[in-house]
Amino acid sequence: MSIYQQILKQYWGYSEFRPLQEEVIRSVAEQKDTLALMPTGGGKSITFQVYGLSTEGICLVVTPLIALIKDQVENLRAKNIKALSIYSGMSAREIDITLNNAIYGDYKFLYVSPERLASDKFRDFLIRMKLNLIAVDEAHCISQWGYDFRPSYLAISDLRVLFPTIPILALTATATQKVVEDIQDKLLFKSKNVLQKSFQRENLTYLVRLKEDKIGYLIETIKKAKGTGIVYVRSRKKTKEIAQLLTAEGIQADYYHAGLASEIRNQKQDNWMNGTSRVIVSTNAFGMGIDKPDVRFVVHLDLPDSLEAYFQEAGRAGRDEKKAVAVLLYNNSDKRRLHKMVTDCFPEQKVIQSIYQALGNYLMVAIGSGKGAIFSFRIEDFSKKFKFQINAVYHSLKLLERQGYLSYVENVDSRSRILFTIRRDDLYKVQLNNNDLDLFIKLILRSYTGVFNDFTYIDEALLARRSNATSELIYEQLKFLAQQKIIEYIPAKKVPMLIFETERIEQLRVHISQENYIHRKVKYQQQVEAVLDYASKSDQCRSVVLLAYFGQLNSKPCGTCDVCMGNHNSGIKVSDFERISKEIQVLLESKPYPIEKIIYALNETESNITKVSRWLLDNGKLKTNSEGHLTAELKTRDLDHILD
């Protein structure tokens, strides 16, 4: 048993790795920069966590998902693995303590959001750490050709200068071939090294349903379906409406979106994870880092704006490798809606300039100042005050972020945390002299560990239950301890944040480059058209289309999607048509053949071969020569487009 298998068994209880995991670990162990492409649910985090534990030093993990940071750090700590995190919304004191612990505290993992990398202070601490690996999660965010480009990721390449000998492990679940190349270039890989697990999910059936009455179909389908599921919609308002409709039909459903308070979101998530809620209706905020293996269905009530997003969200079904289904509902209004989104996502430059100007006035940032300033920012209040459409504000902020003027961090969601600021001996004296405080302090110490070394997450409601008190009383007692300088107490809060990355400039000098505006708009339009093609066409296996989009060509038809189970207009099943047409094309590449020899050469019925050949001839995919033999007009590499 290798050291990696021992670690896997000791901390995770598994005796074997999933496909590709150990190969990725061994690649970075050989000090190779590595890009690992593993589908959603493929166990990406295990790769850097096992390697990080196998060698001396601390593993730096860069990820944009604050919720995922918190979940992974808590999961590691639950396994008695020392892990830390730094993300937007933490106080300066918390960050100082965390960085000092990373240097001196024998910790194994430091999770950071990408924005942190641009801080000179952070870098000063970082170069004093003994890193063993730089892990870049959601690595597609570094590519401007990716569907979720984040400018803050570009600063990761600076780590190569600071740590030239430390390997980089980049991980993503979704990337086209162009993005794969771009990730390696942007991260300054010493040599190209891509390890890829097939994106094919043999247990997952993809279905597209053309339905004008989506709600009626959804209710009917969920009533017939077994097991638990997710319904994805585009708006927060819609999550609640659909959940209420399902509940009225006797379906145990709940809703989830990023605008809910953290304790409410956590409760909803827990209810769904433990089966109290059967169906969760959510925006795309739900699912990242949530590992529920027995999801039997994922339904998209609204079309996503990219196949990357769809593939990732649909892939949350069937992680236990048992049969599951992903359903995309589509109707005629979806095309108009998606095309409108292209316009909405790219406001005119004059609108962007006006919003930037209003931001400076709203936050009272003078021209020539403000660099590095961080503000709580409520987009609804701002939009209302300056009479902007909230959609225009949101997308303008995203474009300003891509251009490097500012960063907009949505829903910085921090749980309550405490740190004891006096020594244990002094605390004991306080307890001796105050019986009420003694009982409360003992409650904290029994409930949480590590409270003298680092800020520790706490749950006021849990403390209230354990002491038969109200949460309000617990809150007041914690505030009192803080006032007495016994603890530092940071109550939970939830607020978006806006960070000025440069000094404020004059309105007319604000410019969004062609690369960030025109090129991105064209790319976004292409993503939208790819989704519409996937939803509207019914002549090629759904799995084949998705896999081809990610560069996995010549895949076999799944045989279970709605296309494969339906009939091609040649008169046979689509899956049979695709298979036979490819076999005919491959055979004819060498030389022309009469139909009789094709029938003899292929292991298929004469009737099916004749139907496919006739259709290919009628549609110009095959031709006949002067002898009446069939000839191929296409090469094997073109076969995936044979039905276009």
N, C-alpha and C positions, 0 to 999 in steps of 0.2 A: 504494500500500500504506500503510495507516494505521500510526501508531506502535505500536498494539496488535498488529497483524499482524506487524510487524517484530520485536517482543519475542517473540511466540509462535514465530516462525521461528528466531530466534537461540538461544533457550534450550530450546525443546521440539521444534524440528524440524518443526513442523506448518505447513502453508501456509494452512490455513483453520481457523476456530473451529467447534466443534460448535454445534448449534442453541441459541440463547438466550445463549450465553456472551458474545458481543460486545455484545449488547443490555444485559446486566447491567453490563458494564464501562462502557459509555457512560452508563448511568443514574447510577452513582456518580461518574463524571467530571463530570456536571452537578450534583454535590453533593446528589443526592437520596438520602434514606434509602430503602433498597431491600430487599424480601424476595424472594429467589429460590427458587422451588420447582423443584428439578431432581431427577429420579429417581436412584437409586443407579447410579453409573457414568457420570453425566452430565457429570462434569468440573467440579464446584463449585469446587475449590481453584484452578483456572486463573483464575477470575474475579478473585479478590482478589490473586493473585500477579502477574498481568499488570498490573493497575491499579497495584499497589504499586510495581512497577518503572518505571512510566511517569511518575511524578511525584516530586517532592522529598519527603523525609521517610521515616518508618518506619510500616509497617502493623502494627497490633496485632491479633493473631488470638486469639480466645478459643475454646477447645475443651475438652471434658471427657475426651477420649481421649488418655491419656498415650502409648500406643503410636503413635497417629497423629501426635502432636506430634513424637516422635522420628523417625518415618519421613519426615515432610515436611521437617523441618529438615535431615536428612541428605541428602535428595534435592535440596534447594535448594543446599546446600553443594557437592554433587557437580557442580552446574552453575555453580560459582563465584559464587553469590549469597549474600550475607552474611545469615545468619539466626541467631537466638538463641531459647532457650526457658527457661521457668521453670515448674516443676511441683512437686507435693508430693514430699518425699524429698530435695530438694537441701539442701546445707549452707548456713548463713548466708553463708559466704565466697563460695561459688559464686554465690549470688543477688546479692551486692554487686557482684561482678565483672561479672556479666551485665547488671545494671542500668546500671552505669557505661559498659559497652560500648555499650548501647542509646542512651545520651545522647551519647557522644563518639566512638563507633567507626564512624560512617557505615554502620550496619547497615540493612537494608531490611525485615526482618520480626522481630517479637517474638511468639512463641507463649506463651500462658499458660493455665493451668487456671483455671476460674472462681473457685475458692477464694482465689486470690491477690488478687483484686480487693478483698477486704474488708480487706486489710492497709494500715494507715496508712502504713507505711514504703514499700510499693510505690506508693501513690498520690503520696507526696512525690516519688519519682523520676519517676513517670509524667508529672506536670504539667511536668516540665523537658524532656520529649521533644517533638519536632516530628512529631506524628502526621499521616498523610495519609488514613488510613481505619481504622475499627474493624470488623473482620470477626467475626461471631458464627456459628461453625459449630454444627451440631446445634441450631439455634435453637428447635426444638420443646421443648427442655428447660426453657425459661423459662415455659412455659404449664402451669398446674395441670390443664388439660384434655388435655394431651399424654400420651402413653403412657410417657414417661420423664422426668417432671418432676424438676428438681434445684434445690433452694432457693438454692444458691450462684449460680445464673444471675440471680437477681433483683437482685444487686448491679451487674449490667452497666448498668442504667438510670442509676446514679450517674455513669457516664462521660459521659452527656449533659450533666450539670451542669458537669463538668470541661472538656469539649470541645464546647461548644454548636454550633460551626460545622463540626465534622468529620462527614462522612456515615457512617452505619451500614449495613453490608451484612449482612443476616441470611440464612443458608442452611440449608435442610433438604431431605431427600428425601421425608419423609412428614409430612403435616399435613392434618387435616380443616379444614373451613371455619371452625369455631369456634376452632381453634388458630391459624389464619392471622390472624384478627382479634386474638386475644389476644397473639400475638407482637408485632404492631405497636403495640398499646397498652402492653405492658410495656416495650418498648424506646423508648417516647416518640417515635415517628415524627412528624416535623413534618407530614407528610401521608401518606395511605395510598398505597402504591406496591408492587404485587405483580406480579412477572414470573414466569410459570409455563410450564414446558414440559409438554406432555401426559404423563401418567403411563403412557399406553398403550405397551406393548411388543409390537409386531406380530410380532417374531421369537420371542417367548417363549410357549410353550404351557403353560397351567395345567391340571394334572390332579389330581383327588381320587380315591383308591382306597380303598374299604371292604374292609379285609383284617384278618381275625383273626390270620392268620400273617404279621405284618409282615416278620419277618426272612427268611422263605422268599421272599416276594415281592421284597424288597430284593436278595437275592443273585441271584435269577433275572433281575431287571431290569438290574442292573449288568453282569452277564455279557453280556447282549444289547446294552447301550448302547455307544456309541462315545465316545471322548474322556474328559476329566477331569471330576471332580465333587466335590460337597460333600454330606455326610450330616449333618443337624442332629439332635441329641438333647438332652434336658433335663439330664442328670446327667453329672458328670465321670466317674464310675465306668463309665457306659454307653459313653462314647466308646472306652475301651480294649477293653471286651468286644466291641463291634460290629466294631471294627477287626480284632481277632483272629479273629473269625468270618469276615470277608471274606478275610483273608489265608489262612486255612485252605482257602478255596475257590479259591485261586489268583489272587485279586485284590490288586493292589499297593495296600495301604491303610495308613494311619497315623492316629493320634488326636491331638487337640489340645484343651487347655483352659487356663484362666487359672491353674490351680494348679501348672503345670509351671514349672521354672526357665527363665529367659529364654533361655539358650543352647540349651536343648533345644527350646523353642518356635520359636526362630529357625531352628534346623536343620530341624525338621519343616516349617515354612513354606517354607523354601528348597527342600526336597526336592519339595514339592508344586508349587511355582512352576515348577521346572525339569523336572517330569515324572517324577522318580525315583519318587514316589508318585503313583498315579493318582487315588486317592480319599482325602479327609481327612474323618474323622469327628470332629465337634466340637460343643461347646456354642456358644451365641451369642457367645462371646468371639472367635470366628474370623470374619474378613472385613472388619472396619472398617479402611479405608485400604488394603486389599489390592486391587491392580488387576491381576487376571489376566483378560484378555479372552476367553479361549477355553474357559471353563467350559461344558460342554454339558448338565450336569444338576445340579439341586439337589433333594435329597430330604429332606423333614421326616419323620423316623420318629415324632416326638412332635408333638402340636399345640402351636404357640406360644400365648402368652396374649393376643396382640393381632394384628389384621390389619396394623397399622403395622409390627410386627416381622416378620411373615411377608412382607409386600410388599418390605421392605428386604432380607431374607435371600434370598428367592426371586430378587430382582432381580440377584443376583451371577452369575446364569447369562446367557450370551449377550451380554456387553458388546461383543463384536466385531460385533454385529448379525447374526450368523448364527443359524440355527435352534437353539433350546435348549428344555429342558423343566424345569418346576418341579412336583414331585410331592409331594402331601400325603397321608400314609397315616393312615387313620382307622378306629377300631373302637369297639365299644360301651363299652369301659372308659374311653375318652378323656373322655367327658362327665363321669363320676364324678371322674376325676382333676383335670380343670380346675375343677370346682365345689369340690373340696377345697382347691385352690390359693387360691380366694377367701378361704376361712376361714383358711388358714395365713398369708396375707399380712397379715391384720389381727388380731393377737393382742388379747386383752381388755386394757382399760386397766390393770387391776391387774397383769397380767403385765408390761406395759411399764414400769410404775412399779418393780416388783421388779427388773427387769433394769437399769434406770437406777441404782437403789440399789446393786446388786451391782457395777456398773461403777466407781462411785466408790470402793468398798472395794477392788476388785481393783487399781485404778490408784493407790490411796492419795491420792485427791484429797479434801481436807477441804471440808465445806459452807462456801460463801461464797468459795471459791478455785477456781483451775483455768482461768479464762478464757484462751483462746489456747494452752493447754498441748497438746503433741503427744506421742502415745505410740505405740510399736510395739504392735500388738494382734493376738493370734492368737485368733480366735473359737473354734477347737476347744478350746484350753486353758481359756479362760474358761467355755465351756459345760460342760465336764467338771467343772471345779472347783466350780461352783455348781449343778450338776445341772439345767441348763436344756436343753431341746431346741434343737439348733443352728438349726433353721428358725425357731423363735420368737425367738431372739436376733437372727438376721439381719434379719428383718422388723421387729422392734422398733427396731433401730438405724436402719433406713430411715425409720420413722415419727418417731423422735426427731430425725432429720436434717431432715425436712420441717418440723418444728416449730421448728427453729433451735437446739436444745439442743447438738447436736454434729454433726460430719461424720465419716463412715466412708469411708475411701478404700481400696478393695480392691486388693491386689496392687500396691503401689508397687514398681515393678520398675526399678531403676537399674543401668545398665551401669557397668563400671569406667571411671574417668576420671582424668586427671592434668593438672597445671599446673606448669611450671618456675617456681620462685620466686626464682632468682638470675639475674643478667644474663648475657648471652652471653659477655662477657669473663671473668667469674668462672667460668662453666661450662668455658670453654676451659682455664683454669688447673687445674681439677679433673681434666679429661681428661688433661692433660700429666703429672700426678703419679700417675695410677692407670690402668694399661693395661687392667685388667679392666673398670673402670667406663667407660673410653673406648669400648670395643667395644659395651657395652650401650647407652650414651647415643647413640652413632651409629646403632644399630639403631632406637631410638625416633625419632630425628630423621629418618631415612630413611623411616620408616613413617607418620609423622603430621606434619601442618603445624599451625601456629597454637598450638603448645603453650606459647608464651611469653605469649600474650595472653588465653587463655581456657581453661577446663577442656575437655579434649578426650577424647572417648570412645576407649578402646583395647580391644583384644582380646588377652588374655594368651595364648590358644591360638595366635593368628596369630603373635605375637612368638616363641612357642616353636617353631613350625614353621620360621620364618625363621632361627632360630639353632641349630636341631637340639638344643634343650633341652626340658625338661619344663615344663609350666605351673606346677608347684609351684616350680621354680627361678626362673622369671620373677617369680612372686609375691613370693618372698623378696628378689630383687634390687630390685624396686620398693619394697618395704617399707624396705629398707636406704637407698635414695635419699631416701625420705621422712624417715627417722630422721636423715639427714645434712643435712636442710633444703634439699635440692637440688630436690625436687619436693613437691607435695602430691598424695597418692594416695588416692583414694576407691574401695575395692574394690566390686565388684558386690554387691548385696544384694537380697533380695526379701522384703518384709514388708508386710502391711496396716498402715494407720495410723488412729488415732482422735484426733480433735481436739475439745477442749471449746470450743464457741463462746460459752458463757456460764459464769458461775460455777456450781458445783454447787449445787443447791437440795435442799430436803428432799423425801423420796420422795412424800409426799402432795400436794405442790404441782406435781408433774409432770402436765401435762395436754396431751392431743392434741386440738386444736380439731375442731369438726364439719366444717369445711372440709377438714382434713387427714385425717380419719378417716371419717366417714359419707359425705361427698360423694365422697371418693376411692374408697371401697369400692363405692359405687353405680356410679361410672364404670368401675371395674375389672370389675365384674360385667357391665356393658354390653359392654365389650371382649371378655370371655370368650364372651358369648352371640353376638356378631358372628362370632367364629371358629367356634363350633359351628354356627351357621346356614350359614356358608360351606361347612363340611365336610359337613354332613348333607343339605342341600338339593341337588336335582339337576334343577331346572326353570328355571334362568337361567344364562346364560353366565358362566363364572368371571371373565373379564376385566371384563365389565359390572358385576358385583357389586363387585369391588375398586375399580374406577374410581368407581362411585357412592358408595362409602364415603368417598372423598376429595373428593367434591363435583363430580366430572366426570360430569355426567348425560347421558342420551341418547346414550351411546356405542353403536357398532355391535357386534353379537356378533362374537367373534373368528373363529368358524368352525372352530377347531382344538382347543378344550378338550374334556374328556370329555363335558360337557353338550351342547355344540354338535354333537359327532359322534354323540351318542346320539339316540334318538327321544323326542319329547314324547308324552304319552299321548293327544294328538289324532291320532297316527298319522303325523306327519311329523317331520323333523329339528327339533331345538330351535332351531337358528339360523334356519331358515326360519320357524318358528312366531313367534319374537320379531319378526323383520322384518315379516312379513305382518300380525301383530296391531297393530303400531304404525302401519303404513300404513292399515289399516282405521280405527283410532281417529282418526287425523289427518283422514281423509276425512270421517268422520261428525261431526266437530266443527262443521262449517259448517251441516249440516242432515241429516235422515234420508235414507237411500237404500235402495231395494230391492236385494236380493242381486244381481240381474242387472246393475245399473249398477255395483256394486262390482267385479264380475268384469270388466266392460268397462273400468273406470277403472284397474285395477291391472295391472301387467305381471307376471302370475303365472298359473299353471295354474288352471283352474276347480276342479279337484279339491282343490288345496291351500287355496284361498280358502274353499271350502265347508266343509272340515274345521276350519279355524281359526274361522270364523264360528260353526259349530255348537258348538264347545268354549266360545267366549266367551259364547254365549247360555246354554248349559247351566250355566255357572259364574257367571252373574249379572254378567258384565263388559259385556255388551250387552243391550239390550231391544228389543222391537218396539212400534211405536205402533199406533194403531187401523187404519191402512192396511196393516199388515203390514211396514212398512219398518223397517230396523235403525236404532237410535238409540244414541248414545254416552252412557254414564253417567259417564265419566271425562274429565278434561281432559288435554292433552298433558303437563303437568308431572307427572301421576300415572302416566304410562305405565311408568315403571321399576318400579312396584309391581303391574303388571297380573297378575302370576303369583302374588302373595301369597295 
